Amino acid sequence: MTVWYKILPAIAIMGISSKVQAQQDAQFNLWFMNPTFINPGYAGNTQEGMFCASGYNRLELRGFDEAPVSTVVNVHGPVNVFGIRSGISVTLQNEVAGFLRAPGLNFGYAYRRDLGDGQIGIGVSLGFIGSWYANNTWKLPDGGTDPVAPSQENAGAAFDLGTGAYYSNSRWFGGVSFTHLTSPKLGVDNNARYRPTLYLTGGFTFFADSTTWMITPMLTVVSDFTQTSYNIACHAMYNKKYWAGISYRWGQTIAAMAGLEVFSGLQVAYAYEYATSRLSRFSSGTHELMLSYSFAVKTVRGAQRYKSIRYL
């Protein structure tokens, strides 16, 4: 086992638990399947008024000991709040990296209305993000300990706030959002801080061979105002059921993606990401899996009683 296998968890954790400020959110290649967890303005943007439940799992940099594992579970759908067309969402997330656990819970609301030939949603999300450091048994390659890493269990939580707007029609979509607007402080003695993070997303769809083939190029910009990443992607869908594509994060990774609709309402997608940096010498790559299911929510009315003045 090379020394890199030992020091990578420390590098990942130092980015979270030290004074160093870095991007905190895991960057999913399959975000476009349901971007509610990065943009609350997307809540309620479903076909035929359905609710959508999605689960994402990202196994990052396989081959390294205790490499990051990110999980996101989200449910969202359209509702009518006091006669106002709206969308709601609930997002659970957790990140595991070495001896760090970072769970979170957010509730989202979006105001929705027609705009041109599409719909726009303007939303806000609020909740908490936490951190839990397990007992640290990790050692430096020379057998010593890292003074930055906690030596005992430590847990905490902080208020988290996000906002965003998302517009889409049959041809194109675009969104802008911010996560971690409250700069939640976590970690041992609150020495870690999640920086506010900006997401710019957009893409358009054009049809080839009537409506049998749909091709969608996309662009994503993610910035915490100290560093910025750019991602370009494109996928082609056949018969609105099968799709495949490619994604490139500038100077960092390249990924192949594919998905299908197993049956009505159930979709599955997979992405394999390969580092274009020198990390590729030590890692077999990153895997992402996404499952989503769309369903209708029916309100069952209680038993109705009819009274007539004839029988009073």
N, C-alpha and C positions, 0 to 999 in steps of 0.2 A: 504494500500500500504506500503510495507516494505521500509526501508531505502535504500536497494540495488537498488530498482527501480529508486531512485533519484541519486545515486552516480555513477551508471555505465556510463551514458553519460559523466560525468566528467572524468572518468578513460580513456574512449576511446579518448576523445578530448585532454587530457593531453599528450597522446602518440603521438599526431600529433602537438599540438601547444606549447609544452614546450621544454625544452632542452633535455628531455628524448629521447633517440634514440630507435626506435622500428621498426619492420617490418611494412611497409606502405601498400603494395599491398594486396587487398582482395584475399584470397586463395579459388578459385573456385574448387569444386569437379569435375565439368564437363569441365575442361580446355581442356581435350584431344579431344573434339569434334572439336575444332578449336583453337590451341595454338598460333595463330599469335599475340595475344595481350601480350603474355609473351615472344615470340621468333620470331623476324622478319624474321629469316631464314626459317620459315614455309611458308611464302608468296608464292603463286603460286603452292603449293603442293595440287593440286586437280585432280580429275579424268577427263579424256577426255577434258582437257583444259577448264573446266568450271570455272566461277567465283562463289564465295560462300559469302553470306551475313549472318551474325550470330548476334543474340542478347542474352545477358545474363543478368539475374537479380537475385541478391542475397539478401534475406531478413534475416538479421542476428539476432540471439538471440531474437526471438519473445517473448513478455511478458515484456520486458524492455521499458520504455518510451524513445522515440527518439533513438532507436537502429540503428546501421548502415544499410544503404541500398546502395548496389553497383550495378552499371549498366555499361555494356560494349556493344558497337555496333561496329562490324568490317566487312569490305568488303575486300576480297583479291582475286587475280587470276593471271594467267600466262600472260605475255606479251613478245613481242620481241622488244628489245631496240637496235637500230642500229645493228641488226643482232645477238644480244646477248640474249640468252634465260634467262628470268628474271621473277620475281614475284613482284607485287606491293600490297600495303595494305593501308587502312585508318582505324584508330581506334578512336572512341569517347568513353570517359569514364566519369563517375561521381560518386562521393561518398558523401553520406549525413549521417552525424552523429551529432545529436543534432543541434546546431546552425552553424555547419561547412558545407560548400559545397566545394568540391574539383573536379572541372571539368578538363578534359584534352583532347588534340587532338594530334595524332601522325600519321605521314606518314612513310611508310616502303618500303624498296627496298631490294630484294634478288637476288643475282647472282645464277643461277641454272645450274647444269650439271649432266650428268650421272656418276655414280660411282659404279663399280661392277654391281650387278643386281638391283640397286636402284638409287635413286637420292639424291643429297645433295644440300642444299640451304644455302648460307652465306649472312646474311642480316644486315641492320642497320635501325633504326627508329629514327626519330627526330620530335620534336614538342614542345609543352609546357604543363605544368601542373599548374593549378591555385588554388587559395583558396579564399573563400568568407565567412566572418563571418557575420551573420545576427545580428541584435540588440539582445543583450543577456538579456533575461528575466529570465534565470535560476537562482535559488537560492539554497544555501546549505540547508540541512535538518533542520538546526537550524534557517533558515530564513535569514542568512547573505549572502554575495556575495563572489565569488572566485576571488582573485586578479590576478590569472593566466589567467582567461577567459577575453576576450575583452569586453569592456563596450559599444562599438559603432561599426557600420559597418566598415569593413575593407576588401579590396580586393587586390589581387596581382597575378602575374604570373611569371614563370621562365622557362628557356630553359631546355628541357628534352631530353636525348639521351640514346639509347639502342642498343644492338647488339646481334647477336646470330647465331648459326649454327644448322641445323636440317637435319638428314639423315633418310631415310625410304626405305624399300623394302616390298615385299609381306609377309615377316615373322617377321621383327622386326623394331623398330624405336628408335632413341635416339637424344637428343638435349641438348645443353648448351647455356645459354643466360644470359645477364646482363641487368637489367633495372636501370634507374636513375643514369647513369654513371656520370652525371654532378652534382650530389648531389644538386638538386634544393632547394633553400631556399625560404620559404614561411611564411605566417602567419604575425601576428602583429610584426612590426619591424624586419621582416625576422628572427624570432627566432625559426622557425621550419625548419627541414632539412630532405629530403627524402634520406635515405641511399642507396648506390648502392646495388642491390639485385641480388644474383646468383640463377639461376634455373637449376637444372639437372633433366632431364626427360628421361624415357626409358621404353620400354616394348617389349614383343614379342607375337606373335599369333601362336597358334597351332590348328589344325583342328581335330575334333572328329566326327566320323560317316561321313567320306568323307568330303564334304564342307558344310554340313547342319548346323553344330555347329562350331563356332569359339570362342575360349576362349583366353582372353588377360589379363595377369597379368601386372601390371605397378608399377613403383617406381618413386616418386618425392621427390627431396630434395630442400628446399628453405632456403636461408641463407642471412642475411644482415650483417654477420660477427660479430654480437653481440649475435644473437640467431639463431637457426636452427630448422626447422621442417621437419619431415620425414612422408611421406604419402605412404602407400601401398594400391593398389586397384586391383580389378579383375572384369571383366565383361564377360558374355557369350552372344553371338549373335546367333540367330536362323534364318536360311534362309536369312541372310544378311538384315533382316528387323526389327526384334524385339530383344531387348537386355535388360539385367538386371545385376546389379552388386552391389558390396559393397566396401566401402573405409574406411580406418582407418588412422587418423592423430595421430601419436604416442603421447600418454598421453594427447590428447586434445579432439578429436571428433571421432565419427563413423557415417557413412552415408550409406543410401541405395539409389540406383540409378536405373532408368529405362528409356527406350526411344524406339522410333519406327520411321520408315519412313512412314509418313501418305500417301503420294503418291510420284511419281517420283520427286526427288529433294527437297522435304520438309521433314524435320526431327524435332521432338520435343523430349525433354528430361527433366526429373525432378529428383531432389535429395533432400532427407530429411536428415539433419545432426543433430545429438544429442550430446551434450557435455558430455564427460566422466568425467569431473572435477566437482567441487562443484557448478559450474554455473547451472548445470542441475536442481538444487533445485529451481531456480528462472526463468528459461526460458523454453518455450515449444519447442524450437528447432530452426533450421535455414532452410529456404526453398530456393531452386535454381530452376530456370526455364530457359531453353535454346530453342531457335528456330533458325533453319538455312534453307536457301534455296539456291540451286545451279542452276545456269542459264548460258546460253551461251551468249556471247557478239559477235554480228555479225557486221562487218564493211560494211556499205552500200556505195557502190561506186556511184559517181555522174554520170550524163548522159555522155556517151562517144560520141565523134564526130570523124568521119572518113573522111579523105580527100584523094583524089586521084589526081595525077598530070593530069589526063585526063580532070578534070573539073575545073582546075585552069585558 
